[in-house]
Amino acid sequence: MVCGVGAVQLDPKDKAAPFNYVDRLTGIAQSHWRRSLLNGDDYHERAAGLLLQSTGWDYDPITGMPTRTHDAELARDELVQLTAGLNDLPVYAMAIRACDPADDGGVRGAACNQISLAKWADMDPDNAAPWLEMAAAAHFRSDQAAELDAVSHAAQAHTVDFYNDSFLAYASAGMPSETTALQRAAFFQSRIGHVGGDGYAHSFVTSKYCTAATVQNSSIHQQCEALAELLADHGRNTLDVSAAATIGTRLGWASERVTAMREEVLAMFRAETYSGRDPWSCDNVRALTEFAGVQARSGELAAARAAIQKSGKSIPELAQEQLDSLRD
C-alpha cells in the first residue's frame, strides 16, 4: 500500500522497488519544492535550496570519480556569496559543508576561499563542532600544532552543534502549500537521521586522537574525557552518542553506561526506519513526517527518543530488532 495511492503491484523480491516507485511518483513535486526554495524571499529557505542544488553529481569519465555538475558548482558558489554577507551560524555551516574539497576531487572551489572553519570557530567559539572540524583538517595536512590547539578549544567548549538539522527546518518552512503527505515524506526520507553529517570530526576524534593508546597520556585523557562527556550530554545526533561511547570505553567508563548508550543508538536506528511490510503506508508516512518535524526543531536524538516512546517498545526490544534486521 502507498499512502494516497492504494495497492501497487511491485516485485516482492526487490526491497528497493517501493522507494524507486515513490521517487518516480513524487519526482516532479520534489523538483517543484527545490525550485520554491531557490526562488523564495527568505534567505534561510534559499540557502537550503542552494545546498540541495550543490549536490548534483556527474562522473569524470577519465578518473571515474564523482564531480559536481556545472549547476551544482554555481549553486555552491552562490551559497558562499550569500553566507559571506551574513552573520548566520547555521547558514555558514551549510556553506562550509557545501565547500568540502572531497566533493570537488580534492580541489577546493575558488569561491570557497571566502569562508573558513577558522571564521566559523571565531563566530561560534563555545561550540566544539568547528574546532573538531579544524582539528580533523589539521591532522589531514599533518599540522600537529594546529591540531592540538583546535582540540584544546573543543575540549573547553560547552555545546556541540554541526547545524545539520537546520536544513530540515528551512526546507520545511519553504514547502509549497499543495505538497501532499506522501510528497513530504519522500522528500524527507533520505534527509532524516544524522543527515548532512560528514562524520569527519567524529572519525578524527575516535580513530586518530582519542585512541586506546593516546588516552594513556594524562593530558590527552583529560581532553578526551571532556569531549566524550560533551558529546554524550549535549550531542544532537547518533554520531555524537556513538563517538562518546567509543571514547568512553577507552577511558574506562562503567560498562553499564557504555552498553546503555550503544543499545540506545541501535534503538534509535530502529525508530528511524519504517515498520511493517509497506514502507509508504499512511502510518509510516505520518511517522516519518513527525520525525522530520521534531528533528528540525530539536535534533535527531530528540526525534528518535520521541519515536521510541511512541513505539510502545522498550529500548532493548528495539535494539534487538535492529540487530536482527542487520542479520537478514
C-alpha positions in Angstrom: 0.0 0.0 0.0 1.2 3.5 -0.8 -0.4 6.4 1.1 -2.8 8.3 -1.1 -2.4 5.8 -4.0 -3.6 2.5 -2.7 -2.3 -1.0 -3.6 0.6 -1.1 -6.1 2.0 -4.2 -7.8 5.8 -4.3 -7.2 8.4 -7.1 -7.3 8.3 -8.5 -3.8 11.9 -9.7 -4.1 13.2 -6.2 -4.8 13.4 -4.3 -1.5 14.2 -1.1 -3.3 11.1 -1.2 -5.5 8.8 0.7 -3.2 11.3 3.5 -2.8 12.1 3.7 -6.6 8.4 3.8 -7.3 7.7 6.6 -4.9 10.8 8.5 -6.1 9.3 8.4 -9.6 5.8 9.3 -8.4 6.9 12.3 -6.4 9.9 13.4 -8.6 8.1 16.4 -10.2 6.7 17.6 -6.8 10.2 17.3 -5.2 11.7 19.4 -8.1 9.0 22.0 -7.6 9.8 22.1 -3.9 13.5 22.7 -4.6 12.6 25.5 -7.1 10.3 27.0 -4.5 13.2 27.1 -2.0 15.6 28.7 -4.6 13.1 31.3 -5.6 11.8 32.2 -2.1 12.4 35.6 -0.5 13.6 34.1 2.8 17.4 33.6 2.8 17.2 30.6 5.0 15.0 28.8 2.5 17.2 29.9 -0.3 20.3 28.6 1.5 18.6 25.2 1.9 17.7 25.2 -1.9 21.3 26.1 -2.8 22.7 23.4 -0.6 20.4 20.9 -2.3 21.4 22.0 -5.7 25.1 22.0 -4.9 24.9 18.2 -4.5 24.3 17.5 -8.2 26.8 15.0 -9.5 28.4 13.7 -12.7 31.2 11.2 -13.0 34.5 12.1 -14.5 34.9 9.6 -17.5 38.7 9.5 -17.1 39.1 9.2 -13.3 35.7 7.6 -12.6 35.4 9.9 -9.6 32.2 11.9 -8.8 32.4 15.6 -9.7 29.9 18.4 -9.4 27.7 19.4 -12.3 28.2 22.9 -13.6 24.8 23.9 -12.0 26.0 22.4 -8.7 29.2 24.4 -8.7 27.2 27.6 -9.4 24.8 26.8 -6.5 27.8 26.2 -4.2 29.4 29.5 -5.1 26.1 31.4 -4.7 25.6 29.8 -1.3 29.1 31.1 -0.3 28.3 34.5 -1.6 25.0 34.5 0.4 26.9 33.4 3.5 29.6 36.0 3.2 27.1 38.8 3.6 25.5 37.4 6.7 26.4 36.5 10.3 24.3 33.4 10.4 25.8 30.3 12.0 23.6 27.6 10.5 23.9 29.1 7.0 27.7 29.5 7.5 27.9 25.8 8.5 25.9 24.8 5.4 28.3 26.7 3.2 31.3 25.0 4.9 29.7 21.7 4.1 29.0 22.6 0.5 32.7 23.6 0.1 34.0 20.2 1.3 37.0 19.7 -1.1 36.3 15.9 -1.1 33.3 16.7 -3.2 35.4 18.5 -5.8 38.1 16.0 -6.4 40.2 17.2 -3.5 40.4 20.8 -5.0 38.7 23.5 -3.1 36.5 25.7 -5.2 37.9 29.2 -5.6 34.7 30.9 -4.2 35.1 28.8 -1.1 38.2 30.8 -0.1 35.8 33.5 1.2 34.8 31.2 4.1 36.7 29.0 6.5 36.5 26.8 9.5 38.6 29.3 11.4 35.9 32.0 10.8 33.2 29.6 11.9 35.1 28.9 15.1 35.6 32.6 15.7 31.9 33.2 15.3 31.0 30.3 17.5 33.8 29.8 20.0 31.9 27.9 22.6 30.8 25.2 20.1 33.1 22.2 19.8 31.9 21.4 16.3 34.0 23.9 14.3 37.0 23.2 16.5 36.8 19.5 15.9 36.4 20.0 12.2 39.5 22.3 12.3 41.4 19.6 14.2 40.5 16.9 11.7 41.6 19.2 8.8 44.9 20.0 10.6 45.5 16.3 11.2 44.9 15.5 7.5 47.6 18.1 6.5 49.9 16.9 9.3 49.8 20.3 11.1 50.2 19.0 14.7 50.4 22.4 16.3 47.1 23.5 14.8 45.5 20.1 15.6 46.4 20.3 19.3 45.2 23.9 19.5 41.9 23.1 17.9 41.3 20.1 20.2 42.2 22.2 23.2 39.5 24.7 22.3 37.0 21.9 21.6 37.6 20.3 25.0 36.7 23.6 26.7 33.5 24.2 24.8 30.1 23.8 26.3 28.0 23.0 23.3 28.3 20.8 20.2 26.2 21.5 17.1 27.1 20.9 13.5 23.8 22.6 12.5 22.9 19.7 10.2 19.3 19.9 11.4 18.8 23.5 10.2 18.4 22.3 6.7 15.3 20.4 7.6 13.8 23.4 9.4 14.5 25.7 6.4 13.3 23.2 3.8 10.1 22.6 5.8 9.4 26.3 6.0 9.6 26.6 2.2 7.4 23.7 1.4 4.7 24.5 -1.2 1.2 24.6 0.2 -0.1 22.0 -2.2 2.5 19.3 -1.1 0.9 16.0 -0.2 1.8 13.9 2.8 3.5 11.3 0.6 5.5 14.0 -1.2 6.6 15.5 2.1 7.7 12.0 3.4 9.5 11.2 0.1 11.5 14.5 0.4 12.5 13.9 4.0 13.1 10.1 3.7 16.8 10.4 2.8 17.3 13.5 4.9 16.4 12.5 8.4 18.8 10.9 10.9 22.3 12.2 11.0 21.6 13.9 7.8 24.3 16.1 6.4 26.8 15.0 8.9 30.0 14.0 7.1 31.4 12.3 10.2 35.0 13.7 9.6 35.1 15.2 13.1 33.7 12.1 14.8 36.1 9.8 12.9 39.1 12.0 13.8 38.3 12.1 17.5 37.6 8.4 17.7 40.2 6.9 15.4 43.1 9.5 15.5 43.0 11.5 18.7 41.3 9.6 21.5 42.7 6.1 20.7 43.3 3.4 23.2 47.0 4.2 23.1 46.8 8.0 23.2 44.5 8.3 26.2 47.2 6.8 28.4 48.7 10.3 28.2 47.2 12.2 31.1 46.7 15.4 29.2 45.0 13.7 26.2 43.0 11.6 28.7 41.6 14.7 30.3 40.8 16.3 26.9 39.1 13.1 25.6 37.1 12.8 28.9 35.8 16.4 28.4 34.9 15.7 24.7 33.2 12.4 25.5 31.1 13.9 28.2 30.2 16.8 26.0 29.1 14.5 23.1 27.2 12.3 25.5 25.4 15.0 27.4 24.9 17.7 24.7 25.1 15.9 21.4 22.2 16.3 18.9 22.7 13.2 16.7 23.6 9.5 16.9 27.1 10.2 15.6 27.7 12.2 18.8 26.5 9.4 21.1 28.3 6.7 19.2 31.6 8.6 19.4 31.1 9.3 23.1 30.5 5.5 23.7 33.7 4.6 21.8 35.8 7.1 23.6 34.2 6.3 27.0 35.1 2.6 26.6 38.8 3.6 26.1 38.6 6.0 29.1 37.3 3.2 31.4 33.7 4.3 31.8 31.5 1.9 33.5 30.5 -0.9 31.2 26.8 -0.4 32.1 26.9 3.2 30.9 28.6 2.4 27.6 26.3 -0.6 27.0 23.2 1.6 27.6 24.5 4.2 25.2 25.2 1.7 22.4 21.8 0.0 23.0 20.0 3.3 22.7 21.8 4.1 19.4 20.6 0.8 18.0 17.1 1.5 19.2 17.3 5.0 17.6 18.3 3.5 14.3 15.3 1.2 14.5 13.0 4.0 15.4 14.2 5.9 12.3 13.2 3.1 9.9 9.8 2.2 8.6 7.7 -0.5 10.3 5.8 -3.3 8.7 5.8 -4.6 5.1 4.7 -1.3 3.5 7.3 1.5 3.9 4.9 4.0 2.4 1.8 3.2 4.3 0.0 6.2 5.7 1.1 5.2 9.3 4.8 5.2 8.1 4.4 8.4 6.1 2.9 10.1 9.2 5.6 8.8 11.5 8.4 9.9 9.1 6.9 13.4 8.7 6.6 13.7 12.5 10.2 12.6 13.0 11.4 15.2 10.5 9.5 17.9 12.3 10.9 17.1 15.7 14.4 16.8 14.3 14.2 20.1 12.5 13.3 21.8 15.9 15.4 19.8 18.4 17.8 17.4 16.6 18.0 13.8 15.7 18.3 12.5 19.3 15.2 14.3 20.4 13.3 13.0 17.4 14.5 9.4 17.8 13.7 9.4 21.6 10.2 10.6 20.9 9.7 7.9 18.3 11.0 5.3 20.7 8.5 6.4 23.3 5.7 6.5 20.8 6.5 2.9 19.6 5.4 1.4 22.9 8.5 -0.8 22.9 11.5 -0.8 25.2 15.0 0.3 24.1 16.3 -3.3 24.5 13.4 -4.6 22.3 14.1 -2.1 19.6 17.8 -2.6 19.8 17.4 -6.3 19.3 15.0 -5.8 16.4 17.7 -3.6 14.8 20.4 -6.3 15.3 18.1 -8.9 13.8 17.4 -6.7 10.8 21.1 -6.3 10.1 21.5 -10.1 10.0 18.7 -10.5 7.5 
